[in-house]
Amino acid sequence: MRLVQKLKQFERKYMFLKWATAEEYGKLKYVGYDFVEFDVINIDTMEYRETILINSQLILEVVVGGADIARIIAEISSQLPSVNKE
């Protein structure tokens, strides 16, 4: 199985991604045959910093779980507006 095939299962999920020249936390937006689209998150402010396109052959490491990822998900979830049903 190719990495891009496996990553396709994790579209729209938060993760840590390391590629040839950098490493960042963020949200995987799109997985294509030759590139992935990744929204980088500033982990101090929990705001999206930038969207980058990465050649899929340059990806070295992907982490989809763990304490840091859980913290990011909790922080972003706490910022969602609550819906009060009456």
PASERO-546325 format. One record per residue (C-alpha): residue number from 1; chain; x, y, z. Coordinates in Angstrom, 2 decimals, decimal comma, padded with zeros to 5 digits, always signed. Each point is the difference from the previous one (the first is absolute). Last residue first. Layout:
// PASERO-546325
<pt NUM 'A' <X Y Z>> ...
// end
This chain:
// PASERO-546325
<pt 86 'A' <-034,79 +024,76 +023,48>> <pt 85 'A' <+003,23 -001,21 -001,49>> <pt 84 'A' <+003,08 +001,96 +000,93>> <pt 83 'A' <+002,79 -000,32 -002,56>> <pt 82 'A' <+003,50 +000,63 +001,25>> <pt 81 'A' <+002,43 +001,91 -002,17>> <pt 80 'A' <+003,19 -001,92 -000,74>> <pt 79 'A' <+003,05 +001,25 +001,91>> <pt 78 'A' <-000,02 -002,92 +002,44>> <pt 77 'A' <+000,20 -002,40 -002,94>> <pt 76 'A' <+003,15 +001,71 -001,26>> <pt 75 'A' <+001,71 -000,35 +003,36>> <pt 74 'A' <-001,12 -003,62 +000,46>> <pt 73 'A' <+001,17 -000,99 -003,50>> <pt 72 'A' <+003,37 +001,67 +000,58>> <pt 71 'A' <+000,39 -001,71 +003,37>> <pt 70 'A' <-000,85 -003,41 -001,50>> <pt 69 'A' <+002,64 +000,55 -002,70>> <pt 68 'A' <+002,61 +000,83 +002,63>> <pt 67 'A' <-000,92 -003,00 +002,17>> <pt 66 'A' <+000,20 -002,59 -002,77>> <pt 65 'A' <-001,62 -000,77 -003,30>> <pt 64 'A' <+000,34 +000,67 -003,74>> <pt 63 'A' <+003,78 +000,19 -000,29>> <pt 62 'A' <+001,40 +000,15 -003,53>> <pt 61 'A' <+003,69 -000,22 -000,89>> <pt 60 'A' <+002,26 +000,44 -003,04>> <pt 59 'A' <-002,17 +001,71 -002,59>> <pt 58 'A' <+002,10 +001,07 -003,00>> <pt 57 'A' <-001,58 -002,43 -002,49>> <pt 56 'A' <-003,42 +001,55 +000,67>> <pt 55 'A' <+001,14 +003,36 -001,36>> <pt 54 'A' <-001,31 +002,44 +002,57>> <pt 53 'A' <-002,55 +002,76 -000,57>> <pt 52 'A' <-000,22 +002,49 +002,84>> <pt 51 'A' <-002,83 +001,88 +001,66>> <pt 50 'A' <+000,97 +002,62 +002,55>> <pt 49 'A' <-000,28 +001,09 +003,63>> <pt 48 'A' <-003,26 -001,54 +001,10>> <pt 47 'A' <-000,67 +001,11 +003,54>> <pt 46 'A' <+000,51 -002,12 +003,11>> <pt 45 'A' <+001,83 +002,92 +001,68>> <pt 44 'A' <+003,03 -001,87 +001,34>> <pt 43 'A' <-000,33 -002,99 -002,34>> <pt 42 'A' <+000,17 +002,19 -003,12>> <pt 41 'A' <-001,85 -002,28 -002,39>> <pt 40 'A' <+001,19 -000,92 -003,51>> <pt 39 'A' <-002,73 -000,92 -002,49>> <pt 38 'A' <+001,31 -002,83 -002,22>> <pt 37 'A' <-000,70 -000,72 -003,66>> <pt 36 'A' <+001,65 -003,24 -001,15>> <pt 35 'A' <+001,78 -000,57 -003,29>> <pt 34 'A' <+000,58 -002,49 -002,85>> <pt 33 'A' <-003,05 -002,27 +000,04>> <pt 32 'A' <-002,14 +002,35 +002,05>> <pt 31 'A' <-000,71 +000,23 +003,71>> <pt 30 'A' <-002,04 +002,97 +001,18>> <pt 29 'A' <-000,53 +002,01 +003,15>> <pt 28 'A' <+002,37 -001,60 +002,52>> <pt 27 'A' <-000,28 +002,12 +003,11>> <pt 26 'A' <+002,97 +001,36 +001,87>> <pt 25 'A' <+003,13 -000,56 +002,02>> <pt 24 'A' <+003,28 +000,75 -001,74>> <pt 23 'A' <+003,31 -001,41 -001,20>> <pt 22 'A' <+002,44 +001,49 -002,49>> <pt 21 'A' <+002,37 -000,55 -002,94>> <pt 20 'A' <-000,46 -003,60 -001,17>> <pt 19 'A' <-003,39 -000,64 +001,58>> <pt 18 'A' <-001,35 -000,45 +003,50>> <pt 17 'A' <-003,74 +000,03 +000,66>> <pt 16 'A' <-001,72 +000,08 +003,38>> <pt 15 'A' <-003,71 -000,62 -000,19>> <pt 14 'A' <-003,52 +001,37 -000,01>> <pt 13 'A' <-002,52 -001,74 -002,25>> <pt 12 'A' <-001,82 +001,34 -003,10>> <pt 11 'A' <+001,51 -002,76 -002,17>> <pt 10 'A' <+001,28 -002,93 +002,06>> <pt 9 'A' <-001,13 -002,92 -002,18>> <pt 8 'A' <+001,66 +001,65 -003,04>> <pt 7 'A' <+003,25 -000,20 +001,97>> <pt 6 'A' <+000,07 -003,78 -000,53>> <pt 5 'A' <-000,30 +000,29 -003,77>> <pt 4 'A' <+002,54 +002,84 -000,04>> <pt 3 'A' <+002,48 -002,18 +001,91>> <pt 2 'A' <-000,18 -002,78 -002,60>> <pt 1 'A' <-001,29 -003,45 +000,89>> 
// end
